Amino acid sequence: MTQTFPPNLTLVTYHRIYVDPRGDSHFDTVTVKQSLACAAPPAAPFYVSEDKPASKYRFYSFQPGWIGELHPAPTRQFLALMSGAVEMETTDGTVRRFRPGDLVLLEDTLGQGAPDDEHR
């Protein structure tokens, strides 16, 4: 039996916060292409991107209402929001609100950083 997948499975979009040469942080949106592949035989094919290196992971949990001061990310990391919501602001004044399912690559490990506000 041949399965047909909706075209939106071919792309994954995530946000990122990066620092420019002057030390200011900014948002960007990145789209990664995925292709149908037999990536875990004998499982049926599914959509997968090209491999990228990863060396560690960690989990964070915040109390409702937690507010962070302006800070750079402690390490380059993905934020995968699982519950609640968070607002992040970059030093250029842009504010974005993220909800469960959103991915954010935090690359602003140098510079002034960004404040975070966690909301329930």
N, CA and C atoms as a LAMMPS dump frame, in Angstrom:
ITEM: TIMESTEP
0
ITEM: NUMBER OF ATOMS
360
ITEM: BOX BOUNDS ff ff ff
-5.0000000000000000e+02 5.0000000000000000e+02
-5.0000000000000000e+02 5.0000000000000000e+02
-5.0000000000000000e+02 5.0000000000000000e+02
ITEM: ATOMS id mol type element x y z
1 1 1 N 0.845 -1.179 0
2 1 2 C 0 0 0
3 1 3 C 0.889 1.241 0
4 2 1 N 0.661 2.157 -0.888
5 2 2 C 1.427 3.401 -0.962
6 2 3 C 0.709 4.48 -0.175
7 3 1 N 1.451 5.133 0.712
8 3 2 C 0.881 6.21 1.502
9 3 3 C 1.211 7.544 0.852
10 4 1 N 0.286 8.478 0.926
11 4 2 C 0.515 9.833 0.445
12 4 3 C 0.568 10.75 1.657
13 5 1 N 1.618 11.572 1.729
14 5 2 C 1.796 12.474 2.862
15 5 3 C 1.514 13.898 2.433
16 6 1 N 0.923 14.702 3.314
17 6 2 C 0.696 16.103 2.984
18 6 3 C 2.031 16.821 2.787
19 7 1 N 2.094 17.818 1.907
20 7 2 C 3.361 18.476 1.605
21 7 3 C 3.992 19.224 2.784
22 8 1 N 3.201 19.585 3.801
23 8 2 C 3.774 20.324 4.927
24 8 3 C 4.743 19.486 5.751
25 9 1 N 4.764 18.183 5.585
26 9 2 C 5.72 17.335 6.288
27 9 3 C 7.121 17.455 5.703
28 10 1 N 7.251 18.058 4.549
29 10 2 C 8.564 18.175 3.919
30 10 3 C 9.378 19.324 4.491
31 11 1 N 8.776 20.183 5.297
32 11 2 C 9.476 21.34 5.846
33 11 3 C 9.279 21.431 7.355
34 12 1 N 10.343 21.771 8.056
35 12 2 C 10.292 22.056 9.491
36 12 3 C 10.796 23.479 9.668
37 13 1 N 10.048 24.283 10.397
38 13 2 C 10.439 25.67 10.619
39 13 3 C 10.732 25.883 12.101
40 14 1 N 11.823 26.586 12.363
41 14 2 C 12.129 26.956 13.744
42 14 3 C 12.62 28.397 13.774
43 15 1 N 12.603 28.968 14.957
44 15 2 C 13.072 30.332 15.168
45 15 3 C 14.483 30.25 15.723
46 16 1 N 15.237 31.301 15.562
47 16 2 C 16.544 31.346 16.201
48 16 3 C 16.837 32.756 16.667
49 17 1 N 17.627 32.855 17.721
50 17 2 C 18.132 34.133 18.198
51 17 3 C 19.637 34.092 17.985
52 18 1 N 20.136 35.067 17.254
53 18 2 C 21.569 35.131 16.955
54 18 3 C 22.093 36.521 17.311
55 19 1 N 23.408 36.649 17.348
56 19 2 C 24.064 37.906 17.681
57 19 3 C 24.823 38.406 16.461
58 20 1 N 24.644 39.69 16.164
59 20 2 C 25.389 40.289 15.053
60 20 3 C 26.792 40.695 15.534
61 21 1 N 27.661 41.125 14.63
62 21 2 C 29.035 41.484 15.021
63 21 3 C 29.122 42.599 16.074
64 22 1 N 28.073 43.396 16.221
65 22 2 C 28.072 44.467 17.225
66 22 3 C 27.614 43.988 18.599
67 23 1 N 27.172 42.722 18.693
68 23 2 C 26.725 42.181 19.967
69 23 3 C 25.236 42.3 20.207
70 24 1 N 24.478 42.76 19.206
71 24 2 C 23.027 42.876 19.34
72 24 3 C 22.357 41.571 18.919
73 25 1 N 21.302 41.178 19.635
74 25 2 C 20.591 39.947 19.313
75 25 3 C 19.383 40.234 18.424
76 26 1 N 19.065 39.264 17.559
77 26 2 C 17.976 39.379 16.595
78 26 3 C 17.296 38.022 16.429
79 27 1 N 16.047 38.049 15.974
80 27 2 C 15.33 36.819 15.606
81 27 3 C 15.52 36.534 14.122
82 28 1 N 15.437 35.271 13.796
83 28 2 C 15.432 34.809 12.419
84 28 3 C 14.503 33.597 12.379
85 29 1 N 13.986 33.28 11.221
86 29 2 C 13.178 32.073 11.036
87 29 3 C 13.889 31.196 10.015
88 30 1 N 14.076 29.929 10.357
89 30 2 C 14.813 28.987 9.525
90 30 3 C 13.871 27.86 9.111
91 31 1 N 13.94 27.473 7.855
92 31 2 C 13.153 26.348 7.355
93 31 3 C 14.108 25.261 6.877
94 32 1 N 13.888 24.051 7.352
95 32 2 C 14.719 22.899 7.015
96 32 3 C 13.906 21.96 6.135
97 33 1 N 14.5 21.528 5.049
98 33 2 C 13.819 20.602 4.141
99 33 3 C 13.986 19.168 4.645
100 34 1 N 12.92 18.408 4.524
101 34 2 C 12.941 16.992 4.855
102 34 3 C 12.555 16.184 3.624
103 35 1 N 13.052 14.956 3.574
104 35 2 C 12.736 14.05 2.463
105 35 3 C 12.207 12.744 3.03
106 36 1 N 11.348 12.113 2.279
107 36 2 C 10.825 10.807 2.663
108 36 3 C 11.964 9.792 2.58
109 37 1 N 12.183 9.041 3.661
110 37 2 C 13.31 8.109 3.684
111 37 3 C 12.987 6.902 4.55
112 38 1 N 13.679 5.826 4.278
113 38 2 C 13.641 4.635 5.14
114 38 3 C 14.735 4.834 6.175
115 39 1 N 14.467 5.628 7.177
116 39 2 C 15.481 6.033 8.147
117 39 3 C 15.599 5.095 9.338
118 40 1 N 14.617 4.221 9.547
119 40 2 C 14.647 3.303 10.69
120 40 3 C 14.035 1.968 10.299
121 41 1 N 14.655 1.279 9.327
122 41 2 C 14.086 0.005 8.882
123 41 3 C 13.951 -0.976 10.042
124 42 1 N 12.928 -1.768 10.115
125 42 2 C 11.928 -2.025 9.078
126 42 3 C 10.704 -1.117 9.165
127 43 1 N 10.775 -0.012 9.91
128 43 2 C 9.636 0.911 9.99
129 43 3 C 9.342 1.509 8.618
130 44 1 N 8.096 1.889 8.429
131 44 2 C 7.683 2.525 7.173
132 44 3 C 8.453 3.831 6.981
133 45 1 N 8.62 4.28 5.75
134 45 2 C 9.314 5.552 5.496
135 45 3 C 8.624 6.718 6.195
136 46 1 N 9.409 7.684 6.582
137 46 2 C 8.908 8.927 7.158
138 46 3 C 9.827 10.056 6.738
139 47 1 N 9.405 11.283 7.027
140 47 2 C 10.182 12.448 6.604
141 47 3 C 11.304 12.728 7.592
142 48 1 N 12.496 13.016 7.06
143 48 2 C 13.681 13.239 7.874
144 48 3 C 14.577 14.273 7.194
145 49 1 N 15.241 15.092 8.005
146 49 2 C 16.195 16.074 7.473
147 49 3 C 17.581 15.437 7.404
148 50 1 N 18.541 16.191 6.868
149 50 2 C 19.917 15.707 6.907
150 50 3 C 20.414 15.751 8.351
151 51 1 N 21.394 14.924 8.662
152 51 2 C 21.957 14.881 10.009
153 51 3 C 22.752 16.147 10.304
154 52 1 N 22.675 16.568 11.559
155 52 2 C 23.471 17.676 12.08
156 52 3 C 24.098 17.199 13.388
157 53 1 N 25.28 17.692 13.749
158 53 2 C 25.915 17.227 14.984
159 53 3 C 25.188 17.719 16.241
160 54 1 N 25.202 16.903 17.259
161 54 2 C 24.666 17.256 18.578
162 54 3 C 25.539 16.547 19.61
163 55 1 N 25.854 17.236 20.702
164 55 2 C 26.764 16.638 21.671
165 55 3 C 26.173 16.464 23.068
166 56 1 N 25.111 17.188 23.394
167 56 2 C 24.543 17.066 24.734
168 56 3 C 23.114 17.578 24.727
169 57 1 N 22.404 17.32 25.813
170 57 2 C 21.063 17.866 25.99
171 57 3 C 20.852 18.161 27.457
172 58 1 N 19.852 19.001 27.742
173 58 2 C 19.465 19.323 29.112
174 58 3 C 18.007 19.724 29.119
175 59 1 N 17.401 19.657 30.293
176 59 2 C 16.018 20.06 30.461
177 59 3 C 15.962 21.264 31.39
178 60 1 N 15.024 22.163 31.136
179 60 2 C 14.767 23.31 32
180 60 3 C 13.291 23.304 32.367
181 61 1 N 12.986 23.713 33.575
182 61 2 C 11.601 23.911 34.001
183 61 3 C 11.546 25.228 34.764
184 62 1 N 10.503 25.999 34.53
185 62 2 C 10.359 27.3 35.161
186 62 3 C 9.017 27.389 35.864
187 63 1 N 8.996 28.037 37.002
188 63 2 C 7.755 28.296 37.7
189 63 3 C 6.914 29.268 36.878
190 64 1 N 5.576 29.145 36.905
191 64 2 C 4.729 30.131 36.219
192 64 3 C 5.055 31.543 36.696
193 65 1 N 5.168 32.463 35.769
194 65 2 C 5.453 33.847 36.099
195 65 3 C 6.925 34.184 36.188
196 66 1 N 7.817 33.193 35.985
197 66 2 C 9.254 33.441 36.061
198 66 3 C 9.654 34.503 35.051
199 67 1 N 10.499 35.439 35.466
200 67 2 C 10.999 36.487 34.572
201 67 3 C 12.513 36.49 34.656
202 68 1 N 13.158 36.394 33.508
203 68 2 C 14.614 36.416 33.461
204 68 3 C 15.134 37.796 33.101
205 69 1 N 16.24 38.167 33.7
206 69 2 C 16.893 39.422 33.355
207 69 3 C 17.574 39.264 31.998
208 70 1 N 17.989 40.371 31.414
209 70 2 C 18.723 40.35 30.157
210 70 3 C 19.957 39.462 30.312
211 71 1 N 20.082 38.436 29.458
212 71 2 C 21.2 37.492 29.571
213 71 3 C 21.454 36.79 28.247
214 72 1 N 22.717 36.455 27.973
215 72 2 C 22.982 35.612 26.808
216 72 3 C 22.62 34.166 27.147
217 73 1 N 22.414 33.348 26.131
218 73 2 C 22.16 31.923 26.365
219 73 3 C 23.422 31.31 26.984
220 74 1 N 23.272 30.41 27.962
221 74 2 C 24.451 29.821 28.603
222 74 3 C 25.255 28.918 27.665
223 75 1 N 24.589 28.397 26.643
224 75 2 C 25.235 27.547 25.649
225 75 3 C 24.35 27.534 24.409
226 76 1 N 24.907 27.208 23.261
227 76 2 C 24.087 27.088 22.045
228 76 3 C 23.143 25.913 22.261
229 77 1 N 21.836 26.151 22.102
230 77 2 C 20.86 25.123 22.442
231 77 3 C 19.527 25.36 21.738
232 78 1 N 18.786 24.275 21.555
233 78 2 C 17.41 24.369 21.089
234 78 3 C 16.498 24.425 22.299
235 79 1 N 15.513 25.296 22.239
236 79 2 C 14.423 25.335 23.202
237 79 3 C 13.231 24.688 22.515
238 80 1 N 12.746 23.592 23.062
239 80 2 C 11.544 22.926 22.56
240 80 3 C 10.474 23.134 23.62
241 81 1 N 9.581 24.058 23.373
242 81 2 C 8.564 24.408 24.368
243 81 3 C 7.51 23.312 24.437
244 82 1 N 7.332 22.753 25.638
245 82 2 C 6.427 21.629 25.815
246 82 3 C 5.114 22.021 26.47
247 83 1 N 5.122 23.07 27.287
248 83 2 C 3.889 23.534 27.919
249 83 3 C 4.051 25.01 28.257
250 84 1 N 2.953 25.655 28.547
251 84 2 C 2.999 27.074 28.885
252 84 3 C 3.294 27.937 27.675
253 85 1 N 3.842 29.103 27.934
254 85 2 C 4.225 30.037 26.877
255 85 3 C 5.382 30.872 27.394
256 86 1 N 6.179 31.387 26.487
257 86 2 C 7.296 32.238 26.861
258 86 3 C 7.404 33.374 25.862
259 87 1 N 7.669 34.567 26.361
260 87 2 C 7.97 35.703 25.5
261 87 3 C 9.459 35.952 25.579
262 88 1 N 10.071 36.169 24.429
263 88 2 C 11.49 36.494 24.377
264 88 3 C 11.642 37.803 23.629
265 89 1 N 12.582 38.6 24.094
266 89 2 C 12.852 39.891 23.474
267 89 3 C 14.319 39.958 23.114
268 90 1 N 14.621 40.411 21.904
269 90 2 C 16.005 40.601 21.497
270 90 3 C 16.403 42.047 21.74
271 91 1 N 17.704 42.327 21.685
272 91 2 C 18.163 43.682 21.982
273 91 3 C 17.736 44.693 20.931
274 92 1 N 17.265 44.222 19.76
275 92 2 C 16.73 45.176 18.773
276 92 3 C 15.282 45.559 19.082
277 93 1 N 14.741 45.035 20.208
278 93 2 C 13.393 45.394 20.655
279 93 3 C 12.287 44.495 20.15
280 94 1 N 12.606 43.485 19.335
281 94 2 C 11.593 42.562 18.821
282 94 3 C 11.19 41.59 19.929
283 95 1 N 9.878 41.39 20.085
284 95 2 C 9.347 40.448 21.078
285 95 3 C 8.56 39.382 20.328
286 96 1 N 8.818 38.122 20.66
287 96 2 C 8.038 37.018 20.104
288 96 3 C 7.544 36.151 21.255
289 97 1 N 6.337 35.631 21.079
290 97 2 C 5.725 34.741 22.072
291 97 3 C 5.715 33.331 21.481
292 98 1 N 6.215 32.383 22.251
293 98 2 C 6.293 30.999 21.807
294 98 3 C 5.382 30.132 22.656
295 99 1 N 4.822 29.124 22.005
296 99 2 C 3.846 28.226 22.631
297 99 3 C 4.289 26.778 22.441
298 100 1 N 3.603 25.823 23.097
299 100 2 C 3.979 24.422 22.95
300 100 3 C 4.098 24.009 21.475
301 101 1 N 5.175 23.308 21.197
302 101 2 C 5.457 22.865 19.834
303 101 3 C 6.44 23.761 19.112
304 102 1 N 6.67 24.97 19.61
305 102 2 C 7.629 25.866 18.976
306 102 3 C 9.058 25.447 19.308
307 103 1 N 9.937 25.637 18.34
308 103 2 C 11.361 25.378 18.505
309 103 3 C 12.114 26.688 18.334
310 104 1 N 13.089 26.943 19.217
311 104 2 C 13.904 28.146 19.133
312 104 3 C 15.359 27.742 19.33
313 105 1 N 16.202 28.068 18.355
314 105 2 C 17.636 27.822 18.487
315 105 3 C 18.252 29.065 19.116
316 106 1 N 18.808 28.9 20.301
317 106 2 C 19.414 30.008 21.028
318 106 3 C 20.908 30.017 20.73
319 107 1 N 21.32 30.945 19.885
320 107 2 C 22.724 31.059 19.506
321 107 3 C 23.366 32.332 20.048
322 108 1 N 22.652 33.058 20.866
323 108 2 C 23.138 34.331 21.401
324 108 3 C 23.952 34.11 22.674
325 109 1 N 25.053 33.374 22.556
326 109 2 C 25.882 33.061 23.719
327 109 3 C 26.858 34.18 24.063
328 110 1 N 26.987 35.158 23.194
329 110 2 C 27.834 36.328 23.424
330 110 3 C 26.969 37.569 23.321
331 111 1 N 27.482 38.684 23.725
332 111 2 C 26.721 39.919 23.594
333 111 3 C 25.863 40.187 24.808
334 112 1 N 24.845 41.023 24.619
335 112 2 C 24.015 41.504 25.723
336 112 3 C 22.97 40.51 26.182
337 113 1 N 22.555 39.616 25.282
338 113 2 C 21.55 38.634 25.646
339 113 3 C 20.144 39.138 25.431
340 114 1 N 19.193 38.394 25.976
341 114 2 C 17.775 38.7 25.804
342 114 3 C 17.032 38.349 27.081
343 115 1 N 16.055 39.168 27.497
344 115 2 C 15.253 38.805 28.668
345 115 3 C 14.168 37.807 28.279
346 116 1 N 13.74 36.981 29.233
347 116 2 C 12.681 35.995 29.018
348 116 3 C 11.576 36.239 30.026
349 117 1 N 10.345 36.085 29.6
350 117 2 C 9.203 36.128 30.498
351 117 3 C 8.399 34.877 30.257
352 118 1 N 8.222 34.043 31.3
353 118 2 C 7.449 32.814 31.171
354 118 3 C 6.03 33.092 31.622
355 119 1 N 5.085 32.623 30.855
356 119 2 C 3.678 32.804 31.203
357 119 3 C 2.968 31.46 31.168
358 120 1 N 1.979 31.319 31.969
359 120 2 C 1.2 30.077 31.976
360 120 3 C 0.063 30.167 31.01
